[in-house]
Amino acid sequence: MANHSRQKRISGFTFIEVIIATAILALVAAVVLRAFSGTANTLTGTRARVVGTFLASQQIEIIRNLPYLDVGIVGGLPTGLIPQNEVFIQDGFRFVSSTIVRNIDDPFDGTLGGDQGDSHPADYKLVEVTVDCTNCDKFVPITLTTTVGPKSLEAAEGGGGLFVRVFNASGQPVSEANVLIENTQGESPISFSDVTNQNGDLKLVGLPTGIEAYEITIGKEGYSSDQTYAEDEPQNPNPNKPHATVSEGGATGISFAIDKLSALDISTVTSSCIPIPFVEYNMQGTKTIGSDPVVYKYDNGGETGAQGTYSYSNLEWDTYTFRITDAAYNLAGSLPFLAFGLLPDSSQQATLVARTKNGNALLVTVKDKATGLPISGATVVLDPDGSPSSSITGRGSMVQTDWSGGSGQTEYTDPKRYFYSDGNVETVTESGEIRLRETFPMTYASAGWLESSTFDVGIESSFYTLTWIPNDQPELSGATPVRIQLAGNVTNTPEDTWEFFGPDGTGDSYYTSSGVAIASVLNGSRYLRYRVFLSTEDDSVTPNLSELGFTYTSLCVPAGQVYRDSLSLGVLEIDTTHDDYETVAESTVIGADWQEYIVEMQKLTP
């Protein structure tokens, strides 16, 4: 019995040892396998480089043994028997060989376009062979170069030169820019690509002559593009940069500008920052590719999506202007300014403020004459047919002119309704104004009040001025027959309380005159309500209110701009004033359903 127990203990211990030994063996095997795999990959990569280097050297030797006139690219320049790209399968590797051949104008005998000149600028040829492995991991391309010279002192090739320079938006050279050159005028079409050097230059000599024969296209991964254009094309009959001409013994220089692409997010909103979906617009850059007529490089339409946004991911740097082309909306301003500068290699946003169309409209843009920057706080008075109206740049406004829809509206959605009154205010009038309730014929209640629905300006804002009409009230009604208080909130929920304040920021004061600054205690609010208190000292008369409004600024109120619609066709007087600038009195002719007028103001001399 004792021996049997001992055997069981020995047997159990041996089983555990087997499990541990197996685990250790598996771990060791994994380490060895990983090491072997790494070594195998290293050996594979080394073998690939050896084979690739051999192929590059072999290509160089083949080229060096060609007749000089045959050292060139098939269909390229200089033309010859060498394919620009070849594929080789060697030892299971797939290699792609790319060859570039350039004519070199050596300065020892003068240069084409230089002070001494050179009638035969193609002195010798530079050959560059690059071999890349397309099915190798982390393979670094192998590049070998050599020069090939003619047997005589100088090649007898004539032709001319084409000097291409590529720079960026800052005027700095762009190296490794791809240059595609095509010429289909001759008997043997030419099409080849090359790259610029560290100075952004590519100098080609010994080219066949031709008038506007060379079509040039410039590009680079992640960059914008630039090119030459054919003349007499229907869309661009007079290009600014026609195809290049190469003359015998001459050097043609041509420059191109490219830079890194940028991202731009467009959004269409109301002046209260509420998104407006599916708004059609046009975006136009300032770069031109043709004249008479002017042809812009970028002039395209777009439409925002269901969220009122549209994103561009590969847009060229430029200064863009926008116009809403939608049948239902007009452009009432933009953030930033209408002439929007998109920088290279950047991600920026542009907000288009839209208004529902209502007759002929004018967008007035006020800017500093010296800097071109928008001027906020400028008063713009528009006077159509002797009925002037005043607006302030950089400030939004909300106005109520009718209360005849009755009470019970919490949110200000119906412009004819309000939230609540004490029953002593009459709103159902022919003109829609509010006044004290008539208790008997020609007898009015002594006092009453009304509270508005909740106005939503869309985002936390700063508030400026409270105005109402009429300013004059019946003399018998007393010294302050119209008194108003305001309340603001960041949120708008049923649990929110509304505390009403006067101009000193307390609940003990009241706004008693139109045009008074709103108390700063309301700044930072998104939602606003007002209470109107009417009273009379003589019950035979009543005060009245036909319009009440307030101004504010927020992220969706364009700086330096005011918008006015319902305008009649014809002459419109525009008077613009600002405390720091000279007054500007001008006029324009309203002749379209939407147009923009720019006012430039000169700063006052200290």
Secondary structure, DSSP 8 states (H G I E B T S, - for coil): -HHHHHHHHHHHHHHHHHHHHHHHHHHHHHHHHHHHHHHHHHHHHHHHHHHHHHHHHHHHHHHHTS-GGG-SBTTSSSB-SB-SEEEEEETTEEEEEEEEEEEE--GGG--TTSSS--SS---EEEEEEEEEETTSTT---EEEEEEE--SSSS-----EEEEEEEE-TTS-B-TT-EEEEEE-SSSS-EEEEEE--TTSEEEEEEE--EEEEEEEEEE-TTB--EE-B-TTBTTBSSBSSB-EEE-TT-EEEEEEE--B-EEEEEEEE-TT--B--S-EEEEE-S-EEETTTTEES-EEEEE--TTSEEEEEEE--EEEEEEE--SSEEEEEEES-SSEEE-TT-EEEEEEEEEE--SEEEEEEEEETTT--B-TT-EEEEESTT--EEEETT-EEEEE---TTBS--SBS-STTB-SEE-S-EE---TT--EEE-EEETTEE-SEEEEE--BEEEEEEEEEEEEEEE-----GGG-S-SEEEEEEEES---TT-----B-TTSSTT--B-STTEE--GGGTTEEEEEEEEEEE-SSTT---EESEEEEEEE-TTS-TTEEEEEEE-SEEEEEEEEETTEEEEEEEEEE-SSEEEEEEEE-B---
